[in-house]
Amino acid sequence: MTNEEKVKWFDAAIRFVLDGKIHLVMKSRLNGVGNWSIVDTAANKVLNSNMEWEDEPPLNKRDDSFMIRARFKFDDAVAMWEQYKMFAE
């Protein structure tokens, strides 16, 4: 596989393992920009902007306030995870 082919695969990635059952997951993409969430797949919870785990409601019950609390740009999600790890240790 060439480096260019690898880049295409990585650009298409929508899920990264952060720690065990915790993943960084692209939930949607609009105009080439992904909305990411930090998900505990074992508990079906997401890490919100208050650094708290909350239940992820069904799609039809996600209001604007949930989306603001639980969806991030990629760089913001990675930075938030790093910050969370510092306080969780």
Biopython code that builds the backbone (N, CA, C, O; Angstrom):
import numpy as np
from Bio.PDB.StructureBuilder import StructureBuilder

atoms = [
    (1, "MET", "N", (0.860, -1.174, 0.000)),
    (1, "MET", "CA", (0.000, 0.000, 0.000)),
    (1, "MET", "C", (0.902, 1.232, 0.000)),
    (1, "MET", "O", (1.848, 1.324, 0.782)),
    (2, "THR", "N", (0.600, 2.160, -0.876)),
    (2, "THR", "CA", (1.390, 3.386, -0.957)),
    (2, "THR", "C", (1.011, 4.333, 0.178)),
    (2, "THR", "O", (-0.020, 4.168, 0.831)),
    (3, "ASN", "N", (1.862, 5.320, 0.395)),
    (3, "ASN", "CA", (1.557, 6.322, 1.425)),
    (3, "ASN", "C", (0.284, 7.086, 1.081)),
    (3, "ASN", "O", (-0.496, 7.419, 1.973)),
    (4, "GLU", "N", (0.067, 7.366, -0.195)),
    (4, "GLU", "CA", (-1.145, 8.070, -0.614)),
    (4, "GLU", "C", (-2.388, 7.239, -0.312)),
    (4, "GLU", "O", (-3.409, 7.774, 0.122)),
    (5, "GLU", "N", (-2.298, 5.931, -0.541)),
    (5, "GLU", "CA", (-3.426, 5.052, -0.232)),
    (5, "GLU", "C", (-3.682, 4.996, 1.271)),
    (5, "GLU", "O", (-4.833, 4.974, 1.709)),
    (6, "LYS", "N", (-2.615, 4.972, 2.053)),
    (6, "LYS", "CA", (-2.761, 4.972, 3.513)),
    (6, "LYS", "C", (-3.435, 6.255, 3.986)),
    (6, "LYS", "O", (-4.296, 6.222, 4.866)),
    (7, "VAL", "N", (-3.042, 7.379, 3.404)),
    (7, "VAL", "CA", (-3.643, 8.667, 3.775)),
    (7, "VAL", "C", (-5.148, 8.634, 3.526)),
    (7, "VAL", "O", (-5.921, 9.132, 4.346)),
    (8, "LYS", "N", (-5.568, 8.060, 2.417)),
    (8, "LYS", "CA", (-7.004, 7.961, 2.127)),
    (8, "LYS", "C", (-7.716, 7.122, 3.183)),
    (8, "LYS", "O", (-8.819, 7.466, 3.608)),
    (9, "TRP", "N", (-7.098, 6.028, 3.607)),
    (9, "TRP", "CA", (-7.696, 5.191, 4.657)),
    (9, "TRP", "C", (-7.813, 5.960, 5.965)),
    (9, "TRP", "O", (-8.860, 5.935, 6.613)),
    (10, "PHE", "N", (-6.735, 6.649, 6.356)),
    (10, "PHE", "CA", (-6.765, 7.389, 7.620)),
    (10, "PHE", "C", (-7.761, 8.541, 7.561)),
    (10, "PHE", "O", (-8.425, 8.840, 8.554)),
    (11, "ASP", "N", (-7.866, 9.189, 6.400)),
    (11, "ASP", "CA", (-8.846, 10.269, 6.255)),
    (11, "ASP", "C", (-10.272, 9.755, 6.390)),
    (11, "ASP", "O", (-11.164, 10.495, 6.808)),
    (12, "ALA", "N", (-10.490, 8.500, 6.041)),
    (12, "ALA", "CA", (-11.833, 7.919, 6.112)),
    (12, "ALA", "C", (-12.143, 7.302, 7.472)),
    (12, "ALA", "O", (-13.271, 6.875, 7.719)),
    (13, "ALA", "N", (-11.146, 7.254, 8.355)),
    (13, "ALA", "CA", (-11.357, 6.637, 9.674)),
    (13, "ALA", "C", (-12.403, 7.416, 10.457)),
    (13, "ALA", "O", (-12.399, 8.647, 10.474)),
    (14, "ILE", "N", (-13.297, 6.679, 11.102)),
    (14, "ILE", "CA", (-14.346, 7.346, 11.876)),
    (14, "ILE", "C", (-14.344, 6.905, 13.340)),
    (14, "ILE", "O", (-15.186, 7.350, 14.120)),
    (15, "ARG", "N", (-13.398, 6.026, 13.723)),
    (15, "ARG", "CA", (-13.359, 5.555, 15.108)),
    (15, "ARG", "C", (-11.908, 5.267, 15.495)),
    (15, "ARG", "O", (-11.164, 4.620, 14.758)),
    (16, "PHE", "N", (-11.530, 5.769, 16.677)),
    (16, "PHE", "CA", (-10.201, 5.520, 17.211)),
    (16, "PHE", "C", (-10.337, 5.022, 18.647)),
    (16, "PHE", "O", (-11.124, 5.563, 19.423)),
    (17, "VAL", "N", (-9.578, 4.002, 18.996)),
    (17, "VAL", "CA", (-9.581, 3.505, 20.372)),
    (17, "VAL", "C", (-8.722, 4.444, 21.209)),
    (17, "VAL", "O", (-7.569, 4.708, 20.868)),
    (18, "LEU", "N", (-9.284, 4.947, 22.303)),
    (18, "LEU", "CA", (-8.540, 5.812, 23.214)),
    (18, "LEU", "C", (-8.006, 5.020, 24.400)),
    (18, "LEU", "O", (-6.847, 5.164, 24.788)),
    (19, "ASP", "N", (-8.872, 4.178, 24.970)),
    (19, "ASP", "CA", (-8.480, 3.412, 26.154)),
    (19, "ASP", "C", (-9.498, 2.295, 26.370)),
    (19, "ASP", "O", (-10.605, 2.549, 26.845)),
    (20, "GLY", "N", (-9.135, 1.077, 26.030)),
    (20, "GLY", "CA", (-10.049, -0.044, 26.229)),
    (20, "GLY", "C", (-11.336, 0.119, 25.452)),
    (20, "GLY", "O", (-11.336, 0.077, 24.222)),
    (21, "LYS", "N", (-12.436, 0.306, 26.166)),
    (21, "LYS", "CA", (-13.761, 0.435, 25.538)),
    (21, "LYS", "C", (-14.148, 1.888, 25.264)),
    (21, "LYS", "O", (-15.287, 2.165, 24.888)),
    (22, "ILE", "N", (-13.212, 2.810, 25.448)),
    (22, "ILE", "CA", (-13.483, 4.227, 25.186)),
    (22, "ILE", "C", (-12.924, 4.579, 23.811)),
    (22, "ILE", "O", (-11.753, 4.340, 23.514)),
    (23, "HIS", "N", (-13.794, 5.153, 22.982)),
    (23, "HIS", "CA", (-13.436, 5.461, 21.607)),
    (23, "HIS", "C", (-13.732, 6.920, 21.270)),
    (23, "HIS", "O", (-14.637, 7.538, 21.831)),
    (24, "LEU", "N", (-12.947, 7.447, 20.344)),
    (24, "LEU", "CA", (-13.251, 8.723, 19.718)),
    (24, "LEU", "C", (-13.972, 8.368, 18.421)),
    (24, "LEU", "O", (-13.406, 7.707, 17.551)),
    (25, "VAL", "N", (-15.227, 8.812, 18.295)),
    (25, "VAL", "CA", (-16.081, 8.377, 17.191)),
    (25, "VAL", "C", (-16.617, 9.588, 16.432)),
    (25, "VAL", "O", (-17.145, 10.528, 17.027)),
    (26, "MET", "N", (-16.469, 9.548, 15.093)),
    (26, "MET", "CA", (-17.094, 10.591, 14.286)),
    (26, "MET", "C", (-18.584, 10.273, 14.186)),
    (26, "MET", "O", (-18.970, 9.215, 13.690)),
    (27, "LYS", "N", (-19.407, 11.193, 14.658)),
    (27, "LYS", "CA", (-20.851, 10.980, 14.664)),
    (27, "LYS", "C", (-21.525, 11.530, 13.417)),
    (27, "LYS", "O", (-22.569, 11.025, 13.004)),
    (28, "SER", "N", (-20.941, 12.557, 12.813)),
    (28, "SER", "CA", (-21.492, 13.113, 11.576)),
    (28, "SER", "C", (-20.403, 13.912, 10.877)),
    (28, "SER", "O", (-19.380, 14.257, 11.469)),
    (29, "ARG", "N", (-20.649, 14.197, 9.607)),
    (29, "ARG", "CA", (-19.716, 15.017, 8.835)),
    (29, "ARG", "C", (-20.551, 15.973, 7.993)),
    (29, "ARG", "O", (-21.453, 15.553, 7.269)),
    (30, "LEU", "N", (-20.241, 17.258, 8.096)),
    (30, "LEU", "CA", (-20.962, 18.273, 7.341)),
    (30, "LEU", "C", (-19.941, 19.182, 6.675)),
    (30, "LEU", "O", (-19.089, 19.762, 7.349)),
    (31, "ASN", "N", (-20.022, 19.306, 5.365)),
    (31, "ASN", "CA", (-19.077, 20.139, 4.600)),
    (31, "ASN", "C", (-17.629, 19.764, 4.881)),
    (31, "ASN", "O", (-16.764, 20.635, 4.964)),
    (32, "GLY", "N", (-17.365, 18.480, 5.027)),
    (32, "GLY", "CA", (-16.008, 17.993, 5.236)),
    (32, "GLY", "C", (-15.497, 18.104, 6.659)),
    (32, "GLY", "O", (-14.350, 17.748, 6.930)),
    (33, "VAL", "N", (-16.323, 18.589, 7.571)),
    (33, "VAL", "CA", (-15.914, 18.737, 8.974)),
    (33, "VAL", "C", (-16.675, 17.721, 9.813)),
    (33, "VAL", "O", (-17.905, 17.668, 9.787)),
    (34, "GLY", "N", (-15.920, 16.913, 10.558)),
    (34, "GLY", "CA", (-16.548, 15.893, 11.387)),
    (34, "GLY", "C", (-16.962, 16.420, 12.746)),
    (34, "GLY", "O", (-16.329, 17.320, 13.297)),
    (35, "ASN", "N", (-18.020, 15.858, 13.276)),
    (35, "ASN", "CA", (-18.435, 16.089, 14.662)),
    (35, "ASN", "C", (-18.117, 14.815, 15.423)),
    (35, "ASN", "O", (-18.611, 13.738, 15.087)),
    (36, "TRP", "N", (-17.293, 14.943, 16.443)),
    (36, "TRP", "CA", (-16.748, 13.800, 17.154)),
    (36, "TRP", "C", (-17.294, 13.717, 18.566)),
    (36, "TRP", "O", (-17.688, 14.721, 19.160)),
    (37, "SER", "N", (-17.310, 12.509, 19.088)),
    (37, "SER", "CA", (-17.784, 12.250, 20.437)),
    (37, "SER", "C", (-16.842, 11.251, 21.093)),
    (37, "SER", "O", (-16.315, 10.359, 20.428)),
    (38, "ILE", "N", (-16.630, 11.399, 22.392)),
    (38, "ILE", "CA", (-15.844, 10.431, 23.163)),
    (38, "ILE", "C", (-16.846, 9.504, 23.826)),
    (38, "ILE", "O", (-17.639, 9.926, 24.667)),
    (39, "VAL", "N", (-16.801, 8.231, 23.437)),
    (39, "VAL", "CA", (-17.844, 7.278, 23.801)),
    (39, "VAL", "C", (-17.271, 6.133, 24.623)),
    (39, "VAL", "O", (-16.273, 5.518, 24.247)),
    (40, "ASP", "N", (-17.917, 5.857, 25.747)),
    (40, "ASP", "CA", (-17.651, 4.636, 26.507)),
    (40, "ASP", "C", (-18.617, 3.600, 25.947)),
    (40, "ASP", "O", (-19.798, 3.594, 26.295)),
    (41, "THR", "N", (-18.119, 2.729, 25.084)),
    (41, "THR", "CA", (-19.002, 1.795, 24.389)),
    (41, "THR", "C", (-19.572, 0.738, 25.318)),
    (41, "THR", "O", (-20.638, 0.190, 25.038)),
    (42, "ALA", "N", (-18.895, 0.438, 26.410)),
    (42, "ALA", "CA", (-19.408, -0.565, 27.355)),
    (42, "ALA", "C", (-20.622, -0.039, 28.108)),
    (42, "ALA", "O", (-21.551, -0.794, 28.394)),
    (43, "ALA", "N", (-20.618, 1.256, 28.430)),
    (43, "ALA", "CA", (-21.699, 1.845, 29.227)),
    (43, "ALA", "C", (-22.675, 2.679, 28.394)),
    (43, "ALA", "O", (-23.684, 3.150, 28.917)),
    (44, "ASN", "N", (-22.381, 2.865, 27.095)),
    (44, "ASN", "CA", (-23.182, 3.713, 26.214)),
    (44, "ASN", "C", (-23.321, 5.122, 26.787)),
    (44, "ASN", "O", (-24.417, 5.677, 26.871)),
    (45, "LYS", "N", (-22.176, 5.683, 27.177)),
    (45, "LYS", "CA", (-22.136, 7.045, 27.705)),
    (45, "LYS", "C", (-21.150, 7.856, 26.880)),
    (45, "LYS", "O", (-20.241, 7.308, 26.258)),
    (46, "VAL", "N", (-21.342, 9.166, 26.886)),
    (46, "VAL", "CA", (-20.431, 10.068, 26.198)),
    (46, "VAL", "C", (-19.851, 11.052, 27.209)),
    (46, "VAL", "O", (-20.505, 11.430, 28.181)),
    (47, "LEU", "N", (-18.618, 11.452, 26.957)),
    (47, "LEU", "CA", (-17.981, 12.459, 27.798)),
    (47, "LEU", "C", (-18.424, 13.824, 27.293)),
    (47, "LEU", "O", (-18.242, 14.149, 26.119)),
    (48, "ASN", "N", (-19.005, 14.617, 28.179)),
    (48, "ASN", "CA", (-19.499, 15.927, 27.744)),
    (48, "ASN", "C", (-18.497, 17.032, 28.073)),
    (48, "ASN", "O", (-17.458, 16.773, 28.679)),
    (49, "SER", "N", (-18.808, 18.241, 27.677)),
    (49, "SER", "CA", (-17.897, 19.372, 27.851)),
    (49, "SER", "C", (-17.686, 19.750, 29.312)),
    (49, "SER", "O", (-16.782, 20.528, 29.616)),
    (50, "ASN", "N", (-18.497, 19.220, 30.218)),
    (50, "ASN", "CA", (-18.303, 19.424, 31.657)),
    (50, "ASN", "C", (-17.406, 18.351, 32.259)),
    (50, "ASN", "O", (-17.235, 18.286, 33.477)),
    (51, "MET", "N", (-16.828, 17.501, 31.389)),
    (51, "MET", "CA", (-15.968, 16.383, 31.807)),
    (51, "MET", "C", (-16.745, 15.366, 32.636)),
    (51, "MET", "O", (-16.205, 14.760, 33.562)),
    (52, "GLU", "N", (-18.009, 15.188, 32.295)),
    (52, "GLU", "CA", (-18.866, 14.205, 32.966)),
    (52, "GLU", "C", (-19.369, 13.215, 31.923)),
    (52, "GLU", "O", (-19.613, 13.572, 30.771)),
    (53, "TRP", "N", (-19.521, 11.960, 32.351)),
    (53, "TRP", "CA", (-20.106, 10.947, 31.476)),
    (53, "TRP", "C", (-21.621, 11.050, 31.567)),
    (53, "TRP", "O", (-22.182, 11.091, 32.662)),
    (54, "GLU", "N", (-22.271, 11.090, 30.434)),
    (54, "GLU", "CA", (-23.734, 11.113, 30.424)),
    (54, "GLU", "C", (-24.255, 10.099, 29.407)),
    (54, "GLU", "O", (-23.579, 9.758, 28.436)),
    (55, "ASP", "N", (-25.471, 9.633, 29.658)),
    (55, "ASP", "CA", (-26.093, 8.688, 28.737)),
    (55, "ASP", "C", (-26.261, 9.333, 27.369)),
    (55, "ASP", "O", (-26.585, 10.515, 27.258)),
    (56, "GLU", "N", (-26.035, 8.539, 26.333)),
    (56, "GLU", "CA", (-26.302, 9.041, 24.990)),
    (56, "GLU", "C", (-27.739, 8.684, 24.638)),
    (56, "GLU", "O", (-28.073, 7.510, 24.483)),
    (57, "PRO", "N", (-28.593, 9.704, 24.511)),
    (57, "PRO", "CA", (-30.005, 9.422, 24.231)),
    (57, "PRO", "C", (-30.193, 8.880, 22.813)),
    (57, "PRO", "O", (-29.311, 9.025, 21.966)),
    (58, "PRO", "N", (-31.335, 8.261, 22.562)),
    (58, "PRO", "CA", (-31.640, 7.823, 21.197)),
    (58, "PRO", "C", (-31.603, 9.017, 20.242)),
    (58, "PRO", "O", (-31.811, 10.158, 20.654)),
    (59, "LEU", "N", (-31.341, 8.750, 18.992)),
    (59, "LEU", "CA", (-31.191, 9.800, 17.987)),
    (59, "LEU", "C", (-32.341, 10.804, 17.993)),
    (59, "LEU", "O", (-32.104, 12.008, 17.890)),
    (60, "ASN", "N", (-33.556, 10.342, 18.110)),
    (60, "ASN", "CA", (-34.713, 11.252, 18.053)),
    (60, "ASN", "C", (-34.913, 12.053, 19.338)),
    (60, "ASN", "O", (-35.803, 12.901, 19.396)),
    (61, "LYS", "N", (-34.113, 11.806, 20.358)),
    (61, "LYS", "CA", (-34.247, 12.543, 21.624)),
    (61, "LYS", "C", (-33.039, 13.437, 21.913)),
    (61, "LYS", "O", (-32.928, 13.991, 23.007)),
    (62, "ARG", "N", (-32.148, 13.578, 20.955)),
    (62, "ARG", "CA", (-30.964, 14.430, 21.144)),
    (62, "ARG", "C", (-31.321, 15.866, 20.803)),
    (62, "ARG", "O", (-31.556, 16.202, 19.642)),
    (63, "ASP", "N", (-31.357, 16.706, 21.824)),
    (63, "ASP", "CA", (-31.684, 18.109, 21.592)),
    (63, "ASP", "C", (-30.409, 18.917, 21.342)),
    (63, "ASP", "O", (-29.300, 18.388, 21.414)),
    (64, "ASP", "N", (-30.587, 20.204, 21.048)),
    (64, "ASP", "CA", (-29.448, 21.065, 20.745)),
    (64, "ASP", "C", (-28.469, 21.151, 21.904)),
    (64, "ASP", "O", (-27.258, 21.175, 21.686)),
    (65, "SER", "N", (-28.968, 21.198, 23.127)),
    (65, "SER", "CA", (-28.063, 21.317, 24.276)),
    (65, "SER", "C", (-27.185, 20.073, 24.408)),
    (65, "SER", "O", (-26.007, 20.179, 24.749)),
    (66, "PHE", "N", (-27.753, 18.895, 24.139)),
    (66, "PHE", "CA", (-26.936, 17.677, 24.160)),
    (66, "PHE", "C", (-25.858, 17.750, 23.083)),
    (66, "PHE", "O", (-24.699, 17.423, 23.339)),
    (67, "MET", "N", (-26.234, 18.172, 21.892)),
    (67, "MET", "CA", (-25.278, 18.233, 20.789)),
    (67, "MET", "C", (-24.143, 19.207, 21.098)),
    (67, "MET", "O", (-22.992, 18.945, 20.749)),
    (68, "ILE", "N", (-24.451, 20.309, 21.738)),
    (68, "ILE", "CA", (-23.419, 21.279, 22.108)),
    (68, "ILE", "C", (-22.494, 20.689, 23.170)),
    (68, "ILE", "O", (-21.281, 20.889, 23.115)),
    (69, "ARG", "N", (-23.055, 19.967, 24.131)),
    (69, "ARG", "CA", (-22.257, 19.377, 25.219)),
    (69, "ARG", "C", (-21.415, 18.183, 24.773)),
    (69, "ARG", "O", (-20.345, 17.940, 25.330)),
    (70, "ALA", "N", (-21.887, 17.440, 23.779)),
    (70, "ALA", "CA", (-21.298, 16.123, 23.520)),
    (70, "ALA", "C", (-20.709, 15.933, 22.122)),
    (70, "ALA", "O", (-20.285, 14.824, 21.797)),
    (71, "ARG", "N", (-20.667, 16.957, 21.296)),
    (71, "ARG", "CA", (-20.087, 16.850, 19.955)),
    (71, "ARG", "C", (-19.006, 17.910, 19.809)),
    (71, "ARG", "O", (-19.187, 19.059, 20.212)),
    (72, "PHE", "N", (-17.872, 17.508, 19.224)),
    (72, "PHE", "CA", (-16.711, 18.389, 19.176)),
    (72, "PHE", "C", (-16.000, 18.279, 17.835)),
    (72, "PHE", "O", (-16.143, 17.288, 17.120)),
    (73, "LYS", "N", (-15.239, 19.300, 17.510)),
    (73, "LYS", "CA", (-14.296, 19.195, 16.404)),
    (73, "LYS", "C", (-13.206, 18.219, 16.847)),
    (73, "LYS", "O", (-12.986, 18.034, 18.044)),
    (74, "PHE", "N", (-12.529, 17.601, 15.890)),
    (74, "PHE", "CA", (-11.549, 16.568, 16.205)),
    (74, "PHE", "C", (-10.492, 17.062, 17.196)),
    (74, "PHE", "O", (-10.253, 16.418, 18.218)),
    (75, "ASP", "N", (-9.863, 18.196, 16.902)),
    (75, "ASP", "CA", (-8.797, 18.708, 17.774)),
    (75, "ASP", "C", (-9.308, 19.003, 19.178)),
    (75, "ASP", "O", (-8.612, 18.748, 20.160)),
    (76, "ASP", "N", (-10.514, 19.537, 19.275)),
    (76, "ASP", "CA", (-11.097, 19.825, 20.588)),
    (76, "ASP", "C", (-11.362, 18.537, 21.367)),
    (76, "ASP", "O", (-11.132, 18.478, 22.575)),
    (77, "ALA", "N", (-11.844, 17.511, 20.672)),
    (77, "ALA", "CA", (-12.124, 16.230, 21.337)),
    (77, "ALA", "C", (-10.839, 15.597, 21.857)),
    (77, "ALA", "O", (-10.808, 15.080, 22.974)),
    (78, "VAL", "N", (-9.785, 15.636, 21.058)),
    (78, "VAL", "CA", (-8.504, 15.064, 21.490)),
    (78, "VAL", "C", (-7.967, 15.830, 22.692)),
    (78, "VAL", "O", (-7.505, 15.219, 23.656)),
    (79, "ALA", "N", (-8.022, 17.158, 22.649)),
    (79, "ALA", "CA", (-7.548, 17.974, 23.773)),
    (79, "ALA", "C", (-8.372, 17.706, 25.026)),
    (79, "ALA", "O", (-7.827, 17.636, 26.128)),
    (80, "MET", "N", (-9.674, 17.557, 24.863)),
    (80, "MET", "CA", (-10.535, 17.276, 26.015)),
    (80, "MET", "C", (-10.192, 15.923, 26.627)),
    (80, "MET", "O", (-10.156, 15.788, 27.850)),
    (81, "TRP", "N", (-9.941, 14.922, 25.789)),
    (81, "TRP", "CA", (-9.574, 13.595, 26.296)),
    (81, "TRP", "C", (-8.262, 13.667, 27.084)),
    (81, "TRP", "O", (-8.147, 13.070, 28.155)),
    (82, "GLU", "N", (-7.287, 14.389, 26.559)),
    (82, "GLU", "CA", (-6.006, 14.539, 27.260)),
    (82, "GLU", "C", (-6.215, 15.218, 28.615)),
    (82, "GLU", "O", (-5.618, 14.816, 29.613)),
    (83, "GLN", "N", (-7.054, 16.234, 28.645)),
    (83, "GLN", "CA", (-7.356, 16.926, 29.900)),
    (83, "GLN", "C", (-8.079, 15.987, 30.863)),
    (83, "GLN", "O", (-7.757, 15.954, 32.051)),
    (84, "TYR", "N", (-9.034, 15.238, 30.372)),
    (84, "TYR", "CA", (-9.775, 14.290, 31.209)),
    (84, "TYR", "C", (-8.825, 13.269, 31.828)),
    (84, "TYR", "O", (-8.938, 12.954, 33.013)),
    (85, "LYS", "N", (-7.896, 12.753, 31.038)),
    (85, "LYS", "CA", (-6.942, 11.757, 31.549)),
    (85, "LYS", "C", (-6.104, 12.318, 32.690)),
    (85, "LYS", "O", (-5.799, 11.604, 33.646)),
    (86, "MET", "N", (-5.728, 13.593, 32.598)),
    (86, "MET", "CA", (-4.922, 14.206, 33.660)),
    (86, "MET", "C", (-5.685, 14.226, 34.975)),
    (86, "MET", "O", (-5.109, 13.956, 36.029)),
    (87, "PHE", "N", (-6.972, 14.543, 34.927)),
    (87, "PHE", "CA", (-7.767, 14.646, 36.145)),
    (87, "PHE", "C", (-8.255, 13.295, 36.640)),
    (87, "PHE", "O", (-8.521, 13.130, 37.831)),
    (88, "ALA", "N", (-8.375, 12.332, 35.743)),
    (88, "ALA", "CA", (-8.880, 11.010, 36.122)),
    (88, "ALA", "C", (-7.819, 10.159, 36.815)),
    (88, "ALA", "O", (-8.149, 9.200, 37.512)),
    (89, "GLU", "N", (-6.557, 10.504, 36.627)),
    (89, "GLU", "CA", (-5.475, 9.697, 37.225)),
    (89, "GLU", "C", (-5.258, 10.008, 38.679)),
    (89, "GLU", "O", (-4.388, 9.413, 39.314)),
]
sb = StructureBuilder()
sb.init_structure("model")
sb.init_model(0)
sb.init_chain("A")
sb.init_seg("    ")
for serial, (resi, resn, name, xyz) in enumerate(atoms, 1):
    if name == "N":
        sb.init_residue(resn, " ", resi, " ")
    sb.init_atom(name, np.array(xyz, "f"), 0.0, 1.0, " ", f" {name:<3s}", serial, name[0])
structure = sb.get_structure()
